[in-house]
Amino acid sequence: MDPDARIEQTVVEGPGSSPGKRLTFALSDTDDGRTQVDLTDGPWPEDDPHLPFCNTHWGQVLHNLKSHAEGK
């Protein structure tokens, strides 16, 4: 990826409130030589019943990515 670049995907069809949501993924270098991963998924209405699941799901996905990148 180019510095300060990001990948963005927009959902065009799917169940419930999925259409129109954007998934954005960006990597950047930190001052101490690590890689920062920024992930956004939304917009989400506050009363969407799937929001808690999504929050938990992405936490697990990022944990798995970290473990894979660290060779664990």
Buried (B, 14 or more C-beta within 10 A) or exposed (E): EEEEEEEEEEEEEEEEBEEEBEBBBBBBEEEEEEEEEEEBBEEEEEEBEBBEEBEEEBEEEEEEEEEEEEEE
